[in-house]
Amino acid sequence: MGGGLIGRLPRGKYSPPSLVVYKDAGPQSGARVFLCLPSDHRLPMSASLSIPHGIDRDALLRVVEPVVRAHGAEVVDLELKPDRGGWVLRVLVEKAGAAAHKLSTRDAAVDLELCSEVSRDLSPALDVVDLIPHAYNLEVGSPGVERPLRGAADFARFQGQKAKLKLRESLAGQRVIVGIIEGGGAEGGGTIRVSEGGRTHEVPLAAVERARLVFELSAQPKKAHKPANRQHKQRKH
């Protein structure tokens, strides 16, 4: 599969870049395609890792996590999903210790060099285990300012920030709640408190289907980050 030139990249609010490796299933030969894209796409808010049935998610994590840790980072999210007529394996990472130290999304963001290094090591590792039977694109990047929230620890970490929750079932007539995380999470016994206008919702963590942070412009927004752009060529035999 050959790689073409990237045109003008999307611009806007701050969002760390990701590195995309275009690859096919099966043994690799020749050079790979590396394209640097901004991580400003909005991710699904599934409460669990988004891997289709038939793919061994635990085995996939056993391959991904050691490679990410070896580069001083930790896995935030891992998903395999249809994307623009193909499939994408998206690996979102942040600095090692970011969760334990409750770093902000900006402080936890990794740089393009780390994404590149993870991609270069992870791509051949995935080829060896051959867990995904069809062609796919590999993306490695930071989750950005609208990062997914993946459980109690994330809600506790981002207390005081705005979030969007999609519920499995209606709560007080609502299936979508957008408000400030007031408490709960790891300290809330399985319940999250979210303030929405003049109301406070007590949301069972098990009732959350998807959740992510919501970006809000500050009074003095910073200049948008302009991603780098690199390209190599890949051929399949």
C-alpha positions as a Markdown table, in Angstrom:
| # | Residue | x | y | z |
|---|---|---|---|---|
| 1 | Met | 0.0 | 0.0 | 0.0 |
| 2 | Gly | 1.5 | 3.3 | -1.0 |
| 3 | Gly | 1.3 | 6.6 | 0.9 |
| 4 | Gly | 0.3 | 9.9 | -0.5 |
| 5 | Leu | 1.1 | 13.4 | 0.5 |
| 6 | Ile | -0.9 | 14.9 | 3.3 |
| 7 | Gly | -2.7 | 18.1 | 2.5 |
| 8 | Arg | -3.5 | 20.9 | 5.0 |
| 9 | Leu | -4.1 | 19.5 | 8.5 |
| 10 | Pro | -7.0 | 20.6 | 10.6 |
| 11 | Arg | -6.3 | 23.5 | 13.0 |
| 12 | Gly | -8.0 | 24.9 | 16.0 |
| 13 | Lys | -7.8 | 24.3 | 19.8 |
| 14 | Tyr | -4.8 | 22.8 | 21.4 |
| 15 | Ser | -4.5 | 19.1 | 20.8 |
| 16 | Pro | -1.3 | 17.0 | 20.9 |
| 17 | Pro | -0.4 | 15.2 | 17.6 |
| 18 | Ser | -0.6 | 11.6 | 17.0 |
| 19 | Leu | 1.5 | 9.4 | 14.7 |
| 20 | Val | -0.4 | 7.2 | 12.2 |
| 21 | Val | 1.3 | 4.1 | 10.7 |
| 22 | Tyr | -0.5 | 2.8 | 7.6 |
| 23 | Lys | -0.1 | -0.9 | 7.5 |
| 24 | Asp | -1.7 | -4.1 | 6.3 |
| 25 | Ala | -2.3 | -7.4 | 8.2 |
| 26 | Gly | 0.3 | -10.0 | 7.8 |
| 27 | Pro | 4.1 | -10.0 | 7.5 |
| 28 | Gln | 5.7 | -6.6 | 6.8 |
| 29 | Ser | 8.4 | -5.8 | 4.2 |
| 30 | Gly | 9.9 | -2.5 | 3.0 |
| 31 | Ala | 9.5 | 0.9 | 4.7 |
| 32 | Arg | 6.3 | 1.9 | 6.6 |
| 33 | Val | 4.2 | 5.0 | 6.2 |
| 34 | Phe | 4.3 | 7.5 | 9.0 |
| 35 | Leu | 1.9 | 10.4 | 9.0 |
| 36 | Cys | 1.6 | 12.9 | 11.8 |
| 37 | Leu | -2.0 | 14.0 | 12.6 |
| 38 | Pro | -3.5 | 16.0 | 15.3 |
| 39 | Ser | -5.6 | 14.1 | 17.9 |
| 40 | Asp | -8.6 | 16.5 | 17.7 |
| 41 | His | -11.0 | 13.8 | 16.7 |
| 42 | Arg | -13.6 | 13.1 | 19.4 |
| 43 | Leu | -13.4 | 9.5 | 20.7 |
| 44 | Pro | -16.1 | 7.2 | 21.7 |
| 45 | Met | -16.8 | 7.3 | 25.4 |
| 46 | Ser | -17.1 | 3.5 | 26.0 |
| 47 | Ala | -16.5 | 2.6 | 29.7 |
| 48 | Ser | -14.4 | -0.4 | 28.4 |
| 49 | Leu | -11.8 | -0.7 | 25.8 |
| 50 | Ser | -13.5 | -0.7 | 22.4 |
| 51 | Ile | -12.4 | -4.0 | 20.7 |
| 52 | Pro | -14.7 | -6.0 | 18.5 |
| 53 | His | -15.8 | -9.5 | 19.4 |
| 54 | Gly | -13.5 | -12.1 | 18.0 |
| 55 | Ile | -10.3 | -10.1 | 18.8 |
| 56 | Asp | -8.5 | -11.1 | 22.0 |
| 57 | Arg | -8.4 | -7.8 | 23.9 |
| 58 | Asp | -6.3 | -9.1 | 26.8 |
| 59 | Ala | -3.8 | -10.5 | 24.4 |
| 60 | Leu | -3.7 | -7.3 | 22.5 |
| 61 | Leu | -3.0 | -5.4 | 25.7 |
| 62 | Arg | -0.3 | -7.8 | 26.7 |
| 63 | Val | 1.5 | -6.7 | 23.5 |
| 64 | Val | 0.8 | -3.0 | 23.6 |
| 65 | Glu | 1.4 | -2.2 | 27.3 |
| 66 | Pro | 5.0 | -3.4 | 27.6 |
| 67 | Val | 6.0 | -1.4 | 24.5 |
| 68 | Val | 4.3 | 1.8 | 25.8 |
| 69 | Arg | 5.8 | 1.4 | 29.3 |
| 70 | Ala | 9.3 | 0.9 | 27.8 |
| 71 | His | 9.0 | 4.4 | 26.3 |
| 72 | Gly | 8.1 | 6.0 | 29.6 |
| 73 | Ala | 4.3 | 6.2 | 29.0 |
| 74 | Glu | 1.1 | 4.4 | 29.9 |
| 75 | Val | -1.9 | 3.3 | 28.0 |
| 76 | Val | -5.0 | 5.6 | 28.3 |
| 77 | Asp | -7.2 | 3.9 | 25.7 |
| 78 | Leu | -7.1 | 1.2 | 23.1 |
| 79 | Glu | -9.8 | 0.8 | 20.4 |
| 80 | Leu | -10.2 | -1.0 | 17.1 |
| 81 | Lys | -13.0 | 0.3 | 15.0 |
| 82 | Pro | -14.2 | 1.0 | 11.4 |
| 83 | Asp | -12.9 | 4.3 | 10.1 |
| 84 | Arg | -13.3 | 5.9 | 6.7 |
| 85 | Gly | -13.8 | 2.6 | 4.8 |
| 86 | Gly | -11.2 | 0.7 | 6.7 |
| 87 | Trp | -10.1 | -0.2 | 10.3 |
| 88 | Val | -8.0 | 1.7 | 12.8 |
| 89 | Leu | -6.3 | 0.5 | 15.9 |
| 90 | Arg | -6.0 | 3.6 | 18.0 |
| 91 | Val | -3.6 | 3.6 | 21.0 |
| 92 | Leu | -3.8 | 6.7 | 23.2 |
| 93 | Val | -0.9 | 7.2 | 25.7 |
| 94 | Glu | 0.2 | 9.7 | 28.3 |
| 95 | Lys | 3.3 | 10.1 | 30.4 |
| 96 | Ala | 4.0 | 7.3 | 32.9 |
| 97 | Gly | 2.7 | 8.2 | 36.3 |
| 98 | Ala | 0.1 | 10.7 | 34.9 |
| 99 | Ala | -2.8 | 8.8 | 36.5 |
| 100 | Ala | -1.1 | 8.3 | 39.8 |
| 101 | His | -0.1 | 11.9 | 40.1 |
| 102 | Lys | -3.4 | 13.2 | 38.7 |
| 103 | Leu | -1.7 | 15.3 | 36.0 |
| 104 | Ser | -3.7 | 17.6 | 33.8 |
| 105 | Thr | -4.3 | 16.6 | 30.2 |
| 106 | Arg | -1.7 | 19.1 | 29.1 |
| 107 | Asp | 0.9 | 18.1 | 31.6 |
| 108 | Ala | 0.3 | 14.4 | 30.8 |
| 109 | Ala | 0.6 | 14.8 | 27.0 |
| 110 | Val | 3.4 | 13.1 | 25.2 |
| 111 | Asp | 5.4 | 14.5 | 22.3 |
| 112 | Leu | 5.5 | 13.5 | 18.7 |
| 113 | Glu | 8.9 | 11.8 | 19.1 |
| 114 | Leu | 7.6 | 9.4 | 21.8 |
| 115 | Cys | 4.6 | 8.6 | 19.6 |
| 116 | Ser | 7.0 | 7.8 | 16.7 |
| 117 | Glu | 9.1 | 5.6 | 18.9 |
| 118 | Val | 6.2 | 3.7 | 20.3 |
| 119 | Ser | 4.8 | 3.2 | 16.8 |
| 120 | Arg | 8.0 | 1.9 | 15.4 |
| 121 | Asp | 8.3 | -0.7 | 18.1 |
| 122 | Leu | 4.7 | -1.6 | 18.4 |
| 123 | Ser | 4.0 | -2.1 | 14.7 |
| 124 | Pro | 6.4 | -5.1 | 14.2 |
| 125 | Ala | 5.3 | -6.5 | 17.6 |
| 126 | Leu | 1.7 | -6.6 | 16.4 |
| 127 | Asp | 2.8 | -8.2 | 13.2 |
| 128 | Val | 4.4 | -11.0 | 15.1 |
| 129 | Val | 1.4 | -12.0 | 17.2 |
| 130 | Asp | -1.0 | -11.4 | 14.3 |
| 131 | Leu | -4.1 | -10.9 | 16.5 |
| 132 | Ile | -6.0 | -8.7 | 14.0 |
| 133 | Pro | -6.9 | -10.8 | 10.9 |
| 134 | His | -7.6 | -7.9 | 8.6 |
| 135 | Ala | -5.9 | -4.7 | 7.3 |
| 136 | Tyr | -5.9 | -1.7 | 9.6 |
| 137 | Asn | -4.2 | 1.6 | 10.3 |
| 138 | Leu | -2.3 | 2.0 | 13.6 |
| 139 | Glu | -2.6 | 5.4 | 15.3 |
| 140 | Val | -0.6 | 6.4 | 18.4 |
| 141 | Gly | -1.1 | 9.7 | 20.1 |
| 142 | Ser | -2.1 | 11.7 | 23.2 |
| 143 | Pro | -5.8 | 11.7 | 24.1 |
| 144 | Gly | -6.0 | 15.5 | 23.9 |
| 145 | Val | -8.1 | 17.8 | 26.0 |
| 146 | Glu | -11.4 | 15.9 | 25.4 |
| 147 | Arg | -9.9 | 12.7 | 26.6 |
| 148 | Pro | -12.1 | 9.7 | 27.4 |
| 149 | Leu | -12.9 | 8.9 | 31.1 |
| 150 | Arg | -12.4 | 5.2 | 31.7 |
| 151 | Gly | -13.5 | 4.5 | 35.2 |
| 152 | Ala | -13.6 | 5.6 | 38.8 |
| 153 | Ala | -9.9 | 6.8 | 39.0 |
| 154 | Asp | -10.4 | 9.1 | 36.0 |
| 155 | Phe | -13.5 | 10.7 | 37.5 |
| 156 | Ala | -11.6 | 11.3 | 40.7 |
| 157 | Arg | -8.6 | 12.6 | 38.8 |
| 158 | Phe | -10.6 | 15.2 | 36.9 |
| 159 | Gln | -12.9 | 16.4 | 39.6 |
| 160 | Gly | -13.8 | 20.0 | 39.1 |
| 161 | Gln | -13.7 | 19.7 | 35.3 |
| 162 | Lys | -16.5 | 19.6 | 32.8 |
| 163 | Ala | -17.5 | 16.2 | 31.4 |
| 164 | Lys | -20.1 | 14.7 | 29.1 |
| 165 | Leu | -21.7 | 11.4 | 30.2 |
| 166 | Lys | -23.8 | 9.1 | 28.1 |
| 167 | Leu | -25.8 | 6.7 | 30.2 |
| 168 | Arg | -27.0 | 3.2 | 29.5 |
| 169 | Glu | -30.5 | 4.1 | 30.7 |
| 170 | Ser | -32.3 | 7.4 | 31.4 |
| 171 | Leu | -31.7 | 9.0 | 34.8 |
| 172 | Ala | -34.4 | 11.6 | 35.7 |
| 173 | Gly | -35.4 | 11.6 | 32.1 |
| 174 | Gln | -31.9 | 12.1 | 30.7 |
| 175 | Arg | -29.5 | 9.8 | 28.9 |
| 176 | Val | -26.8 | 12.5 | 28.3 |
| 177 | Ile | -25.5 | 14.7 | 31.1 |
| 178 | Val | -23.0 | 17.5 | 30.6 |
| 179 | Gly | -21.7 | 19.1 | 33.8 |
| 180 | Ile | -19.0 | 19.5 | 36.4 |
| 181 | Ile | -17.6 | 16.5 | 38.1 |
| 182 | Glu | -18.2 | 17.3 | 41.8 |
| 183 | Gly | -17.0 | 14.1 | 43.4 |
| 184 | Gly | -17.3 | 10.4 | 43.5 |
| 185 | Gly | -15.2 | 8.2 | 41.3 |
| 186 | Ala | -12.6 | 6.3 | 43.3 |
| 187 | Glu | -13.8 | 7.9 | 46.6 |
| 188 | Gly | -17.5 | 7.8 | 45.8 |
| 189 | Gly | -18.3 | 4.1 | 46.3 |
| 190 | Gly | -19.2 | 3.6 | 42.7 |
| 191 | Thr | -21.3 | 6.8 | 42.3 |
| 192 | Ile | -20.3 | 10.0 | 40.5 |
| 193 | Arg | -21.7 | 13.5 | 41.4 |
| 194 | Val | -22.1 | 15.7 | 38.4 |
| 195 | Ser | -23.4 | 19.3 | 38.7 |
| 196 | Glu | -25.5 | 20.5 | 35.7 |
| 197 | Gly | -26.8 | 24.0 | 36.1 |
| 198 | Gly | -28.7 | 24.1 | 39.4 |
| 199 | Arg | -29.0 | 20.3 | 39.7 |
| 200 | Thr | -26.6 | 17.7 | 41.0 |
| 201 | His | -26.9 | 14.2 | 39.6 |
| 202 | Glu | -25.8 | 11.1 | 41.5 |
| 203 | Val | -24.8 | 8.7 | 38.7 |
| 204 | Pro | -23.9 | 5.1 | 39.3 |
| 205 | Leu | -20.6 | 4.4 | 37.6 |
| 206 | Ala | -22.1 | 1.2 | 36.2 |
| 207 | Ala | -24.7 | 3.3 | 34.5 |
| 208 | Val | -22.1 | 5.2 | 32.4 |
| 209 | Glu | -21.8 | 3.9 | 28.9 |
| 210 | Arg | -19.3 | 6.5 | 27.7 |
| 211 | Ala | -17.7 | 9.6 | 29.2 |
| 212 | Arg | -15.2 | 12.2 | 28.2 |
| 213 | Leu | -13.9 | 15.6 | 29.3 |
| 214 | Val | -15.4 | 18.7 | 27.6 |
| 215 | Phe | -13.0 | 21.4 | 26.4 |
| 216 | Glu | -13.8 | 25.0 | 27.3 |
| 217 | Leu | -12.0 | 28.0 | 26.0 |
| 218 | Ser | -10.2 | 30.0 | 28.7 |
| 219 | Ala | -10.3 | 33.8 | 28.9 |
| 220 | Gln | -7.0 | 33.9 | 27.1 |
| 221 | Pro | -6.9 | 30.9 | 24.7 |
| 222 | Lys | -3.4 | 29.8 | 23.8 |
| 223 | Lys | -2.2 | 29.5 | 20.2 |
| 224 | Ala | -3.1 | 26.2 | 18.5 |
| 225 | His | -0.4 | 23.6 | 18.4 |
| 226 | Lys | 0.8 | 23.0 | 14.8 |
| 227 | Pro | 1.6 | 19.3 | 14.3 |
| 228 | Ala | 4.7 | 18.2 | 12.5 |
| 229 | Asn | 4.4 | 16.2 | 9.3 |
| 230 | Arg | 6.6 | 13.3 | 8.2 |
| 231 | Gln | 6.1 | 10.8 | 5.4 |
| 232 | His | 7.6 | 7.5 | 4.4 |
| 233 | Lys | 6.6 | 5.0 | 1.8 |
| 234 | Gln | 5.3 | 1.5 | 2.4 |
| 235 | Arg | 4.8 | -1.4 | 0.0 |
| 236 | Lys | 3.2 | -4.7 | 0.7 |
| 237 | His | 4.4 | -7.9 | -0.9 |
